[in-house]
Amino acid sequence: MQIRHLHESELPELLELIRAKAEFDGCSESLVVTVESLRQAIFSTKPLAYAIVAEVDGQLVGMATYYAIFSSFIAKRGLWLDDLFIYPEFRNRGVGEALMRRLSAIAKDAGCGRIDWNVSDLNERGKKFYRRIGAVISEQARLVRLTEDRIHALAECQFQP
């Protein structure tokens, strides 16, 4: 197994991993990403995000996408783990832990104070894994989101509850 940053030529394989993650999460209908939008996000001169991948026998079998964040509480940068996904047939082989170890090394090298992410309340297996590697799962925090249409409405002072 090799854990490394994604190569630009592997964007179609990353897209397949993202599709599988959306299906796993039960939200395939919200997927609008394309190879080109991934190229712009990850391989532009000012990347919005980064991706590390797990490769086994020449096949990408897992991924972690992440980007930089800042915490005013600790006055340090951090990383936001956007997606962590391993194809089911490659789970329980250390792939997830290897991806998290690499992400932690990236965070350590960047002087990060923490790595944050969300986990579905229904993902018992994921929660067990995260606790096993030392993560603390907050039961008080909840995901809050403004979608693009609501962002535009608020920005244009056209808010209507």
LOPA-188291 format. One line per 10 residues: their letters; for each residue x negated, z, y of N, C-alpha, C. Coordinates in nm, 2 decimals, always signed. Atoms other than C-alpha are relative to their C-alpha. Layout:
// residues N
A> X:Z:Y:X:Z:Y:X:Z:Y ~ ... .
END
This chain:
// residues 161
MQIRHLHESE> -0.08:+0.00:-0.12:+0.00:+0.00:+0.00:-0.09:+0.00:+0.12 ~ +0.07:+0.00:-0.13:-0.12:-0.08:+0.35:+0.10:+0.02:+0.11 ~ -0.08:-0.03:-0.12:+0.02:+0.06:+0.67:-0.08:-0.05:+0.12 ~ +0.07:+0.07:-0.11:-0.06:-0.14:+0.98:+0.10:-0.05:+0.10 ~ -0.09:+0.06:-0.10:+0.08:-0.29:+1.30:+0.05:-0.14:-0.05 ~ -0.06:+0.13:+0.03:+0.31:-0.59:+1.26:-0.08:-0.11:+0.06 ~ +0.06:+0.13:-0.06:+0.16:-0.94:+1.30:+0.12:-0.08:+0.05 ~ -0.11:+0.08:-0.06:+0.36:-1.18:+1.51:+0.06:-0.09:-0.10 ~ -0.06:+0.09:+0.10:+0.40:-1.42:+1.22:+0.10:+0.07:-0.09 ~ -0.09:-0.08:+0.09:+0.59:-1.14:+1.04:+0.13:+0.03:+0.06 .
LPELLELIRA> -0.13:-0.04:-0.06:+0.88:-1.12:+1.28:+0.12:-0.03:-0.08 ~ -0.12:+0.02:+0.09:+1.13:-1.29:+1.04:+0.01:+0.11:-0.11 ~ -0.01:-0.11:+0.10:+1.04:-1.02:+0.78:+0.04:+0.13:+0.07 ~ -0.04:-0.12:-0.07:+1.08:-0.75:+1.04:+0.15:-0.01:+0.03 ~ -0.14:+0.02:-0.03:+1.42:-0.89:+1.13:+0.08:+0.03:-0.13 ~ -0.07:-0.03:+0.13:+1.52:-0.87:+0.76:+0.01:+0.15:-0.03 ~ +0.00:-0.15:+0.01:+1.42:-0.50:+0.75:+0.10:+0.06:+0.10 ~ -0.10:-0.05:-0.10:+1.62:-0.44:+1.07:+0.14:-0.03:-0.05 ~ -0.13:+0.02:+0.06:+1.92:-0.61:+0.91:+0.04:+0.09:-0.11 ~ -0.03:-0.09:+0.11:+1.89:-0.40:+0.60:+0.02:+0.14:+0.06 .
KAEFDGCSES> -0.02:-0.13:-0.06:+1.86:-0.09:+0.82:+0.14:+0.01:+0.06 ~ -0.13:+0.01:-0.06:+2.18:-0.19:+1.01:+0.11:+0.01:-0.11 ~ -0.09:+0.00:+0.11:+2.36:-0.24:+0.68:+0.00:+0.14:-0.06 ~ +0.01:-0.14:+0.05:+2.24:+0.10:+0.56:+0.07:+0.10:+0.09 ~ -0.06:-0.08:-0.10:+2.36:+0.26:+0.88:+0.15:-0.03:+0.01 ~ -0.14:+0.03:-0.01:+2.70:+0.09:+0.84:+0.04:-0.07:+0.14 ~ -0.03:+0.06:-0.14:+2.67:-0.10:+1.18:-0.05:-0.14:+0.01 ~ +0.05:+0.14:-0.01:+2.58:-0.46:+1.09:+0.06:-0.08:+0.10 ~ -0.07:+0.08:-0.10:+2.84:-0.59:+1.33:-0.06:+0.02:+0.14 ~ +0.06:-0.02:-0.13:+2.64:-0.45:+1.62:-0.13:-0.07:+0.02 .
LVVTVESLRQ> +0.13:+0.07:+0.00:+2.33:-0.65:+1.54:+0.00:-0.13:+0.07 ~ +0.01:+0.12:-0.08:+2.24:-0.91:+1.80:-0.14:-0.05:+0.01 ~ +0.14:+0.03:-0.01:+1.86:-0.92:+1.76:-0.03:-0.13:-0.07 ~ +0.05:+0.12:+0.06:+1.68:-1.24:+1.69:-0.15:+0.01:-0.01 ~ +0.14:+0.00:+0.00:+1.33:-1.33:+1.61:-0.06:-0.02:+0.14 ~ +0.05:+0.02:-0.13:+1.28:-1.45:+1.96:+0.01:+0.12:+0.09 ~ -0.02:-0.12:-0.08:+1.42:-1.13:+2.12:-0.10:+0.10:-0.05 ~ +0.10:-0.09:+0.05:+1.19:-0.93:+1.89:-0.14:-0.04:+0.05 ~ +0.13:+0.05:-0.05:+0.89:-1.15:+2.00:-0.02:+0.05:+0.14 ~ +0.01:-0.04:-0.14:+0.97:-1.08:+2.36:-0.02:+0.15:+0.02 .
AIFSTKPLAY> +0.01:-0.15:-0.01:+1.01:-0.70:+2.30:-0.13:+0.05:-0.05 ~ +0.12:-0.06:+0.07:+0.70:-0.65:+2.08:-0.13:-0.07:+0.04 ~ +0.13:+0.07:-0.02:+0.45:-0.92:+2.17:-0.01:-0.06:+0.14 ~ +0.01:+0.05:-0.14:+0.50:-0.98:+2.54:-0.12:+0.07:+0.06 ~ +0.11:-0.07:-0.07:+0.23:-0.88:+2.79:+0.02:+0.14:+0.03 ~ -0.04:-0.14:-0.02:+0.42:-0.56:+2.86:+0.10:+0.04:-0.11 ~ -0.10:-0.03:+0.11:+0.57:-0.46:+2.52:+0.09:+0.11:+0.03 ~ -0.10:-0.11:-0.01:+0.89:-0.26:+2.52:-0.01:+0.09:-0.12 ~ +0.00:-0.08:+0.13:+0.83:-0.14:+2.16:-0.12:-0.05:-0.08 ~ +0.11:+0.03:+0.10:+0.58:-0.15:+1.87:+0.06:+0.02:-0.14 .
AIVAEVDGQL> -0.04:-0.01:+0.14:+0.62:-0.18:+1.50:-0.12:+0.01:-0.09 ~ +0.09:-0.01:+0.11:+0.42:-0.06:+1.21:+0.07:-0.03:-0.13 ~ -0.07:+0.05:+0.13:+0.49:-0.19:+0.86:-0.08:+0.06:-0.12 ~ +0.05:-0.04:+0.13:+0.43:-0.09:+0.50:+0.00:-0.13:-0.08 ~ +0.01:+0.12:+0.08:+0.30:-0.38:+0.29:-0.05:+0.04:-0.14 ~ +0.03:-0.02:+0.14:+0.29:-0.37:-0.09:+0.00:-0.13:-0.07 ~ +0.01:+0.13:+0.07:+0.16:-0.67:-0.29:+0.04:-0.11:+0.09 ~ -0.03:+0.11:-0.09:+0.19:-0.89:+0.02:+0.14:-0.01:+0.05 ~ -0.14:+0.00:-0.05:+0.55:-0.80:+0.09:+0.02:+0.12:+0.09 ~ -0.03:-0.11:-0.08:+0.67:-0.59:+0.38:+0.12:+0.07:-0.06 .
VGMATYYAIF> -0.10:-0.08:+0.07:+0.87:-0.31:+0.23:+0.06:+0.11:+0.08 ~ -0.05:-0.10:-0.09:+0.92:-0.07:+0.52:-0.06:-0.02:+0.14 ~ +0.04:+0.02:-0.14:+0.89:-0.04:+0.89:+0.03:+0.13:+0.08 ~ -0.03:-0.10:-0.10:+0.88:+0.21:+1.18:-0.01:-0.07:+0.14 ~ +0.01:+0.05:-0.13:+0.96:+0.09:+1.53:+0.00:+0.12:+0.10 ~ +0.02:-0.12:-0.10:+0.87:+0.31:+1.83:-0.03:-0.05:+0.14 ~ +0.04:+0.03:-0.14:+0.81:+0.32:+2.20:-0.03:+0.14:+0.07 ~ +0.04:-0.11:-0.08:+0.67:+0.56:+2.46:+0.11:+0.07:+0.07 ~ -0.10:-0.08:-0.08:+0.88:+0.84:+2.62:-0.08:+0.11:+0.07 ~ +0.06:-0.11:-0.07:+0.81:+1.13:+2.85:+0.09:+0.12:+0.00 .
SSFIAKRGLW> -0.07:-0.12:+0.00:+0.92:+1.49:+2.83:-0.03:+0.08:+0.12 ~ +0.03:-0.09:-0.12:+0.95:+1.68:+3.16:-0.01:+0.15:-0.04 ~ +0.01:-0.14:+0.04:+0.98:+2.00:+2.96:-0.14:+0.04:-0.04 ~ +0.14:-0.03:+0.04:+0.63:+1.98:+2.83:-0.10:-0.08:+0.08 ~ +0.08:+0.08:-0.09:+0.50:+1.73:+3.09:-0.11:-0.08:-0.08 ~ +0.08:+0.08:+0.08:+0.36:+1.51:+2.82:+0.07:-0.12:-0.05 ~ -0.06:+0.12:+0.06:+0.42:+1.17:+2.68:+0.04:+0.03:-0.14 ~ -0.04:-0.01:+0.14:+0.58:+1.13:+2.34:+0.03:-0.13:-0.05 ~ -0.05:+0.12:+0.06:+0.70:+0.87:+2.10:+0.14:+0.01:-0.04 ~ -0.13:+0.01:+0.06:+1.05:+0.77:+2.02:+0.00:-0.09:-0.12 .
LDDLFIYPEF> -0.01:+0.08:+0.12:+1.09:+0.66:+1.66:+0.14:-0.06:+0.00 ~ -0.13:+0.06:-0.01:+1.36:+0.41:+1.70:+0.06:-0.03:-0.14 ~ -0.05:+0.03:+0.14:+1.40:+0.30:+1.33:-0.11:+0.03:-0.10 ~ +0.08:-0.02:+0.11:+1.24:+0.41:+1.01:+0.08:-0.05:-0.12 ~ -0.07:+0.05:+0.12:+1.34:+0.21:+0.70:-0.09:-0.05:-0.10 ~ +0.08:+0.05:+0.11:+1.21:+0.14:+0.36:+0.11:-0.06:-0.10 ~ -0.09:+0.06:+0.10:+1.38:-0.09:+0.11:+0.02:+0.10:-0.11 ~ -0.03:-0.10:+0.10:+1.56:+0.12:-0.15:-0.09:+0.00:-0.12 ~ +0.08:+0.01:+0.12:+1.35:+0.00:-0.44:-0.14:+0.05:+0.02 ~ +0.13:-0.05:-0.03:+1.04:+0.13:-0.27:+0.00:+0.14:+0.06 .
RNRGVGEALM> -0.01:-0.14:-0.04:+1.17:+0.47:-0.18:-0.06:+0.09:-0.11 ~ +0.06:-0.10:+0.10:+1.02:+0.78:-0.35:-0.14:-0.04:-0.05 ~ +0.13:+0.05:+0.04:+0.68:+0.61:-0.36:-0.11:+0.04:+0.11 ~ +0.09:-0.04:-0.10:+0.53:+0.77:-0.05:-0.01:-0.09:+0.12 ~ +0.00:+0.10:-0.11:+0.60:+0.48:+0.18:+0.04:+0.06:+0.13 ~ -0.05:-0.06:-0.12:+0.80:+0.68:+0.43:-0.10:+0.10:+0.06 ~ +0.10:-0.10:-0.05:+0.54:+0.96:+0.45:-0.12:-0.07:+0.05 ~ +0.11:+0.08:-0.05:+0.27:+0.70:+0.49:+0.03:-0.06:+0.14 ~ -0.04:+0.05:-0.13:+0.46:+0.54:+0.78:+0.00:+0.11:+0.11 ~ +0.00:-0.11:-0.09:+0.51:+0.88:+0.94:-0.14:+0.06:+0.03 .
RRLSAIAKDA> +0.13:-0.05:-0.02:+0.15:+0.98:+0.89:-0.07:-0.10:+0.11 ~ +0.06:+0.09:-0.09:+0.04:+0.66:+1.07:+0.06:+0.01:+0.14 ~ -0.06:-0.02:-0.13:+0.29:+0.71:+1.35:-0.05:+0.13:+0.07 ~ +0.06:-0.13:-0.05:+0.16:+1.07:+1.39:-0.14:-0.02:+0.05 ~ +0.14:+0.03:-0.04:-0.20:+0.94:+1.41:+0.01:-0.07:+0.14 ~ -0.01:+0.07:-0.13:-0.09:+0.70:+1.69:+0.04:+0.09:+0.11 ~ -0.05:-0.10:-0.10:+0.09:+0.98:+1.87:-0.12:+0.10:+0.04 ~ +0.12:-0.09:-0.03:-0.22:+1.21:+1.84:-0.10:-0.07:+0.08 ~ +0.10:+0.08:-0.08:-0.45:+0.94:+1.97:+0.04:-0.02:+0.14 ~ -0.06:+0.03:-0.13:-0.22:+0.88:+2.26:+0.02:+0.13:+0.08 .
GCGRIDWNVS> -0.02:-0.13:-0.07:-0.21:+1.26:+2.35:+0.14:+0.04:+0.01 ~ -0.15:-0.03:+0.00:+0.16:+1.29:+2.27:+0.02:+0.14:-0.04 ~ -0.04:-0.14:+0.03:+0.33:+1.63:+2.26:+0.10:+0.00:-0.10 ~ -0.10:+0.00:+0.11:+0.60:+1.52:+2.02:+0.04:-0.15:-0.03 ~ -0.07:+0.12:+0.05:+0.78:+1.25:+1.83:+0.15:+0.04:-0.02 ~ -0.14:-0.03:+0.01:+1.16:+1.24:+1.87:+0.07:-0.12:-0.07 ~ -0.09:+0.10:+0.06:+1.43:+1.05:+1.68:+0.13:+0.06:-0.04 ~ -0.13:-0.04:+0.04:+1.79:+1.06:+1.56:+0.01:-0.02:-0.15 ~ -0.03:+0.02:+0.14:+1.91:+1.10:+1.20:+0.15:+0.02:-0.01 ~ -0.14:-0.01:+0.03:+2.27:+1.05:+1.09:+0.03:+0.13:-0.07 .
DLNERGKKFY> -0.04:-0.12:+0.06:+2.45:+1.37:+1.00:+0.03:-0.03:-0.15 ~ -0.04:+0.03:+0.14:+2.56:+1.19:+0.68:-0.12:-0.04:-0.09 ~ +0.12:+0.04:+0.07:+2.20:+1.10:+0.58:-0.07:+0.12:-0.06 ~ +0.05:-0.12:+0.06:+2.13:+1.40:+0.36:-0.15:-0.02:-0.05 ~ +0.13:+0.03:+0.06:+1.83:+1.23:+0.19:-0.10:-0.01:+0.11 ~ +0.09:+0.01:-0.11:+1.68:+1.14:+0.52:-0.04:+0.14:+0.06 ~ +0.03:-0.13:-0.06:+1.72:+1.49:+0.66:-0.09:+0.09:-0.09 ~ +0.09:-0.07:+0.09:+1.56:+1.64:+0.35:-0.14:-0.05:+0.01 ~ +0.14:+0.05:-0.02:+1.26:+1.41:+0.39:-0.06:+0.05:+0.13 ~ +0.06:-0.04:-0.13:+1.22:+1.49:+0.76:-0.03:+0.15:+0.00 .
RRIGAVISEQ> +0.04:-0.14:+0.01:+1.23:+1.86:+0.69:-0.12:+0.02:-0.08 ~ +0.12:-0.01:+0.09:+0.98:+1.82:+0.41:-0.13:-0.03:+0.07 ~ +0.12:+0.03:-0.07:+0.73:+1.66:+0.65:-0.02:+0.09:+0.12 ~ +0.02:-0.09:-0.11:+0.78:+1.94:+0.90:+0.08:-0.02:+0.13 ~ -0.08:+0.02:-0.12:+1.04:+1.80:+1.14:+0.11:+0.11:+0.01 ~ -0.11:-0.10:-0.03:+1.30:+2.03:+1.30:+0.12:-0.09:+0.05 ~ -0.12:+0.07:-0.04:+1.65:+1.89:+1.32:+0.09:+0.09:+0.08 ~ -0.08:-0.08:-0.09:+1.85:+2.01:+1.61:+0.15:-0.03:-0.03 ~ -0.15:+0.01:+0.03:+2.22:+2.07:+1.53:+0.08:+0.00:+0.13 ~ -0.07:-0.01:-0.13:+2.30:+2.11:+1.90:+0.01:-0.13:+0.07 .
ARLVRLTEDR> +0.01:+0.13:-0.08:+2.20:+1.77:+2.04:+0.09:-0.10:-0.07 ~ -0.08:+0.11:+0.05:+2.42:+1.47:+2.01:-0.04:-0.12:+0.08 ~ +0.03:+0.12:-0.06:+2.35:+1.11:+2.08:+0.11:-0.04:+0.11 ~ -0.08:+0.04:-0.11:+2.49:+0.99:+2.41:-0.04:-0.14:+0.04 ~ +0.04:+0.14:-0.03:+2.50:+0.62:+2.50:+0.09:-0.06:+0.10 ~ -0.07:+0.09:-0.09:+2.60:+0.39:+2.78:-0.03:-0.14:-0.05 ~ +0.02:+0.14:+0.04:+2.65:+0.03:+2.66:-0.02:-0.08:+0.12 ~ +0.04:+0.09:-0.11:+2.54:-0.26:+2.87:+0.11:-0.03:+0.10 ~ -0.11:+0.02:-0.09:+2.89:-0.33:+3.01:+0.03:+0.12:+0.08 ~ -0.03:-0.13:-0.08:+2.93:+0.04:+3.12:-0.12:+0.02:+0.10 .
IHALAECQFQ> +0.11:-0.01:-0.09:+2.58:+0.03:+3.27:+0.03:-0.09:+0.12 ~ -0.03:+0.09:-0.11:+2.68:-0.27:+3.48:+0.11:+0.05:+0.09 ~ -0.11:-0.05:-0.08:+3.01:-0.11:+3.58:-0.04:+0.12:+0.09 ~ +0.05:-0.11:-0.08:+2.84:+0.21:+3.69:-0.09:-0.05:+0.12 ~ +0.09:+0.05:-0.10:+2.57:+0.02:+3.88:+0.06:-0.07:+0.11 ~ -0.07:+0.08:-0.10:+2.82:-0.19:+4.06:+0.11:+0.08:+0.06 ~ -0.11:-0.09:-0.05:+3.04:+0.11:+4.15:+0.14:-0.04:-0.04 ~ -0.13:+0.04:+0.04:+3.32:-0.02:+3.95:+0.05:+0.09:-0.12 ~ -0.03:-0.09:+0.11:+3.36:+0.28:+3.73:+0.15:+0.03:-0.01 ~ -0.14:-0.03:+0.03:+3.70:+0.32:+3.57:+0.00:+0.08:-0.13 .
P> -0.01:-0.08:+0.12:+3.75:+0.60:+3.32:+0.09:-0.06:-0.11 .
END
